[in-house]
Amino acid sequence: MNYFLSEEQQMIKELAKKIAEEKMKPVREQYDESEEFPWEVVKALADADLCGLYIPQEYGGFGGGVLELCLCVEELCKIDGGIALCVAATALATFPLLLFGTEEQKKKFLPDIASGKKIAAFAVTEANAGSDAAGIQTTARKEGDFYILNGTKCFITNGGEAEMYVIIAMTNKTKGPRGASAFIVEKDTPGFSFGKKENKMGIRASSTRELIFNECKIPKENLISREGQGFIITMKTFDASRPGVAAQALGIAAGALEDAVKYSRERIQFGRPISSFQAVQHMLADMATKVEAARALIYATARTIDDDPKARATKCSAMSKLFASDVAMEVTVDALQVFGGYGYMKEYPMEKRMRDAKITQIYEGTSQIQRDEIALALIKEAARSK
């Protein structure tokens, strides 16, 4: 389909595809096995100026938006959904600054992120606060010109590797969700350390770690917006970032489809390619339709957000993540079926695609939470229309 991409947007896709093929494909199995963080790929992306696609030019970025980020993430994830997270997860942590940061905060942190010198991480999740973000126990108390953080975050993407962290902590527990605030914490801050590195089913090239705060002292200037805005910042951030997760899912699905079509033309059974069998053709047709539908929804959502960043994009953002992540699971399962027994073997990339796809239904809000968000938006729209 023709999505009427500009010349620059088409260039982004082509450049991301080139890096994925040349820099990621030869090492994806190695990183999946070793769980080593892909710093060499980060450098390649930085050298190609792909790290700051969504960051304004005045801070060293390309000056694009969510669509440009999605185009890049999709192409990278066609090859490896785990390695590509170094870019996507950094964007998640950058959106709070872009949306709510002061000019001083933007000038201090955004140029290094845009250049690829540093990556970032966003930390909300705790052992007892996943989908129920209101259950956060990490605290931040103000003492003079500083805030003191105490608590533990878990399952944090880019944890341990990132230089800049956006942390959601409670500044007033008596206010519930309205007592949460957002802070910037730099990696080498005293009192900030890292715990367990998770051994994951998929996206194993992406580092996932515990963050530990023990009397961690940060300057008051590291508060984003003002006290009590933590959950608003989080929700607005997810509105902007969820299409990026959807693009990750889309890339994984699109890569699986490409591999399945290619393999079906090469695999001979009963004296002819399995692509000539109607059962296989119907599977490929269904997979292709789902992938294209996901792409159309994601691109439209990204354009909607870029057109008016201040508007509430919760419904369409949740729809794009929900649909694309479900498509990623369905398509990778069916693509593996096309490969038959070979698809189950680590020698082929298909089993890895299926492992990588699953997380897209879980992080940044489970598929069930996305359905809640969509339904609530629909109900509110109906109430307003009366």
Residue pairs with C-beta under 8 A, 6 or more apart in sequence:
1 292
1 295
1 296
3 295
3 296
3 299
5 13
5 71
8 64
9 64
9 67
9 68
9 71
12 50
12 53
12 64
12 68
12 71
12 72
13 71
13 72
13 74
13 75
15 48
15 50
16 50
16 71
16 72
16 74
16 75
16 76
17 75
17 78
19 41
19 44
19 45
19 48
19 50
19 76
20 75
20 76
20 78
20 79
20 80
20 84
21 79
23 40
23 41
23 44
24 38
24 41
24 76
24 79
24 80
24 83
24 84
25 79
25 80
27 38
27 40
27 41
28 79
28 80
28 82
28 83
28 205
28 349
28 352
29 346
29 349
29 352
30 36
31 38
31 80
31 82
31 83
31 204
31 205
32 82
32 204
32 205
32 352
33 204
35 197
35 199
35 204
35 205
35 207
36 205
37 86
37 161
37 205
37 206
37 207
38 83
38 86
38 205
41 83
41 86
42 51
42 86
42 116
42 119
43 116
45 51
45 86
45 87
45 116
46 115
46 116
46 117
47 116
49 62
50 72
50 87
50 116
51 87
51 90
51 113
51 114
51 115
51 116
52 59
52 60
52 61
52 62
52 110
52 113
52 114
52 115
52 116
53 61
53 62
53 64
53 68
53 69
53 72
54 61
54 62
54 64
54 65
54 66
54 68
54 69
54 91
54 94
54 98
55 61
55 62
55 63
55 94
55 98
55 110
55 113
55 114
56 63
56 98
56 110
57 63
59 106
59 107
59 110
59 111
59 114
60 110
60 111
60 114
60 115
61 110
61 114
62 68
62 114
65 302
65 305
65 306
65 309
66 240
66 243
66 244
66 301
66 302
66 305
66 306
67 299
67 302
67 303
67 306
69 87
69 88
69 91
69 243
69 244
69 247
69 302
70 243
70 244
70 246
70 247
70 298
70 299
70 302
71 247
72 87
73 84
73 87
73 88
73 244
73 247
73 248
73 251
74 247
74 248
74 250
74 251
74 254
74 295
74 298
75 251
76 83
76 84
76 87
76 251
77 84
77 247
77 248
77 249
77 250
77 251
77 252
77 255
78 251
78 252
78 254
78 255
78 258
79 255
80 205
80 356
81 202
81 203
81 248
81 251
81 252
81 353
81 356
81 357
81 360
82 202
82 203
82 204
82 205
82 206
82 356
83 205
83 206
84 248
84 251
85 157
85 158
85 203
85 205
85 206
85 248
86 119
86 158
86 161
86 206
88 244
88 245
88 247
88 248
89 119
89 120
89 121
89 122
89 157
89 158
89 206
90 113
90 119
90 120
90 121
90 158
90 162
91 241
91 244
92 120
92 121
92 122
92 157
92 237
92 241
92 244
92 364
93 120
93 121
93 122
93 158
93 162
93 164
93 165
93 166
94 110
94 113
94 120
95 236
95 237
95 240
95 241
96 122
96 166
96 182
96 224
96 233
96 237
97 105
97 106
97 109
97 110
97 166
97 184
97 224
98 106
98 110
98 240
99 233
99 236
99 237
99 240
99 309
100 182
100 224
100 225
100 229
100 233
100 236
101 109
101 224
102 221
104 221
105 184
105 221
105 222
105 224
109 118
109 120
109 164
109 184
112 118
112 163
113 119
113 120
113 164
118 162
118 163
118 164
119 158
119 161
119 162
119 163
120 158
120 162
120 163
120 164
120 165
120 166
121 156
121 157
121 158
121 159
121 161
121 162
121 164
121 165
121 166
122 156
122 157
122 165
122 166
122 237
123 153
123 156
123 159
123 165
123 166
123 167
123 168
123 211
124 133
124 136
124 153
124 168
124 234
125 153
125 154
125 155
125 156
126 135
126 136
126 137
126 138
126 151
126 152
126 153
126 154
127 152
127 154
128 135
128 137
129 135
129 136
129 137
131 365
131 366
131 368
131 369
133 168
133 177
133 231
133 234
134 176
134 177
134 231
136 151
136 168
136 169
136 170
136 180
137 151
137 170
138 149
138 150
138 151
138 152
138 153
138 167
138 168
138 169
138 170
138 213
139 149
139 150
139 151
139 169
139 170
139 171
139 173
140 147
140 148
140 149
140 167
140 169
140 170
140 171
140 181
140 183
141 147
141 148
141 171
142 148
142 171
142 220
145 219
145 220
146 217
146 218
146 219
146 220
147 171
147 183
147 217
147 218
147 219
147 220
147 222
147 223
148 215
148 216
148 217
149 167
149 169
149 183
149 185
149 191
149 192
149 213
149 215
149 216
149 217
149 218
150 213
150 214
150 215
150 216
151 169
151 213
152 195
152 210
152 211
152 212
152 213
153 159
153 167
153 210
153 211
154 210
154 211
155 198
155 208
155 363
156 165
156 208
156 209
156 210
156 211
157 206
157 207
157 208
157 363
158 206
158 207
159 194
159 197
159 207
159 208
159 209
159 210
159 211
160 194
160 197
160 207
160 209
161 207
162 187
163 186
163 187
164 184
164 185
164 186
164 187
165 184
165 185
165 186
165 187
165 192
165 211
166 182
166 183
166 184
166 185
166 224
167 182
167 183
167 184
167 185
167 211
167 213
168 180
168 181
168 182
168 230
168 231
168 233
168 234
169 180
169 181
169 183
169 213
169 230
170 179
170 180
170 181
170 230
171 179
171 180
171 181
171 227
171 228
171 230
172 178
172 179
172 227
172 228
173 179
175 228
177 231
178 228
178 231
179 228
180 228
180 230
180 231
180 234
181 223
181 224
181 226
181 227
181 228
181 229
181 230
182 223
182 224
182 225
182 229
182 230
182 233
182 234
183 218
183 222
183 223
183 224
184 218
184 222
184 224
185 192
185 213
185 216
185 218
185 222
186 218
189 216
189 217
189 218
190 216
190 217
191 213
191 214
191 215
191 216
191 217
192 211
192 212
192 213
192 216
193 212
193 214
194 209
194 210
194 211
194 212
195 209
195 210
195 211
195 212
196 209
196 210
197 207
197 208
197 209
198 208
198 209
200 206
200 208
200 359
201 355
201 358
201 359
202 352
202 354
202 355
202 356
202 357
202 358
202 359
203 356
203 359
224 233
225 233
235 314
238 317
238 364
238 365
239 305
239 312
239 313
239 314
239 317
240 305
240 309
240 313
240 317
241 364
242 317
242 318
242 320
242 321
242 364
242 365
242 370
243 298
243 301
243 302
243 305
243 317
243 320
243 321
245 321
245 324
245 325
245 360
245 363
245 364
246 294
246 297
246 298
246 301
246 320
246 321
246 323
246 324
246 325
246 360
247 298
247 324
248 360
249 294
249 321
249 324
249 325
249 327
249 328
249 357
249 360
250 291
250 294
250 295
250 298
250 324
250 327
250 328
252 328
252 332
252 353
252 356
252 357
252 360
253 287
253 290
253 291
253 294
253 324
253 327
253 328
253 331
253 332
253 357
254 291
254 295
255 353
256 287
256 331
256 332
256 335
256 336
256 350
256 353
256 354
257 284
257 287
257 288
257 291
257 331
257 335
259 335
259 339
259 349
259 350
259 353
260 283
260 284
260 287
260 334
260 335
260 338
260 339
260 350
261 275
261 284
263 338
263 339
263 342
264 273
264 274
264 275
264 280
264 284
264 338
265 273
265 275
266 273
267 273
267 274
267 340
268 274
274 280
274 338
275 281
275 284
280 338
283 334
283 337
283 338
284 338
286 334
287 330
287 331
287 334
287 335
290 327
290 330
290 331
291 327
291 331
293 323
293 327
294 320
294 323
294 324
294 327
297 316
297 319
297 320
297 323
297 324
298 320
298 324
300 316
301 313
301 316
301 317
301 319
301 320
304 311
304 313
304 316
305 311
305 313
305 317
314 373
314 377
315 373
315 374
315 377
315 378
318 365
318 370
318 371
318 373
318 374
318 377
319 370
319 374
321 360
321 364
321 365
321 370
322 367
322 370
322 371
322 374
324 360
325 357
325 360
325 361
325 367
326 361
326 367
328 357
328 360
328 361
329 354
329 357
329 358
329 360
329 361
331 357
332 350
332 353
332 354
332 357
333 354
335 343
335 350
335 353
336 343
336 344
336 350
336 351
336 353
336 354
337 343
339 348
339 350
342 348
343 350
343 351
344 351
345 351
346 352
361 367
365 373
